[in-house]
Amino acid sequence: MMEYFILEDTERNDSAHHTYIRHLRAEPLDTPDDVDFTREEILAVLEKFDPSKAPVEDGFNSDIFLEIFKRFSTFFTEIYNECLRKGHFPKQCKRSIIIPIVKPKKEGSTDVTRYRPISLLNIDGKVLENLLIDRINHHASPIVY
């Protein structure tokens, strides 16, 4: 099941497009219009999370992370801004627990394709992901007057 759901990411199987994407990723970013994340922006993302959701690998749910953020907001804001400046999503933020869920009407099958994997990211990864999504949506959305 793990071999089916988690594909190896190697350069030897890259298409021309994938090789190009890897090359772009290695180039330093030059996006002068990106302003730093603010404490308020991060706080707004954290407050959107459901505190009743179970914590994952690191044991932190959104309430715990929110309290830690309030005490060390300058530290976390600088970390998220450094990720933005470098165009980097840290490996630790990508760690997740994968839970296989049986697809509807596939309960009787023994085939691995009957499952749909759900990845539960750490809360710090979810925050960074949502900050980036909000920024992308802001730049992609037309300005409404």
Secondary structure, DSSP 8 states (H G I E B T S, - for coil): -HHHHS----GGG--HHHHHHHHHHHS----TT-----HHHHHHHHHHS-TTS---TT---HHHHHHHHHHSHHHHHHHHHHHHHHT---HHHH-EEEEEEE-TT-TT--SGGGEEEEEEE-HHHHHHHHHHHHHHHHHHS----
